[in-house]
Amino acid sequence: GIQVEQSPPDLILQEGANSTLRCNFSDSVNNLQWFHQNPWGQLINLFYIPSGTKQNGRLSATTVATERYSLLYISSSQTTDSGVYFCAVRNSGGGADGLTFGKGTHLIIQP
Amino acid sequence: EAGVVQSPRYKIIEKKQPVAFWCNPISGHNTLYWYLQNLGQGPELLIRYENEEAVDDSQLPKDRFSAERLKGVDSTLKIQPAELGDSAVYLCASSLGATREETQYFGPGTRLLVL
């Protein structure tokens, strides 16, 4: 099946810093989503972005489907941004019908 | 608009006991998914429903796990009997339709601890 690799696995930043999270995937996709899992375990949708660029406030994301990667940018980090960020994809060539998740990036924003 | 609802939020049982989880998807969403999330890992798909039909259950351990989605709305996931290794978070998600390119929305999950 499709492989999803996220980097870095862990990231500790001071409040106000900017960060870039990366997601590499091994095959073509027709669905790519970024999620934030908060400390209570809730998966919060950030972006549906199988290609192109989107922005929402301090967050933005870019997917370059031809090169099989996606980037999530967080600017002016706040302590509430802490948690695990997951990239999840669906292989357009077939395979599992659900999303395949990476192992996530654990982000800690210190005050 | 209400999100995906799951219950219970937490469940503690002894091994060999049965357990069931319930999910109510977002209104109008025809596609429903059950995922399993182990500690420190991303969620993994167990089963996908299109309306009341299970169209992908290849990852569901059928010797002890079962699921149903009567009337194409609510769904129940059951484990019987539970084993220690089943301790995990069980997540339900839904999306609008069958194109599989659409955004999936997740519920808060049920945290299961098997003693």
Interface residues (C-beta under 8 A of the other chain):
Chain A: V4 N30 N31 Q33 F35 W40 G41 Q42 L43 N45 Y48 P50 F86 A88 R90 A96 D97 G98 L99 T100 F101 G102 K103 G104
Chain B: Y33 Y35 G40 Q41 G42 P43 E44 L45 R48 V55 D56 S58 Q59 V89 L91 R100 E101 E102 T103 Q104 Y105 F106 P108 G109 R111
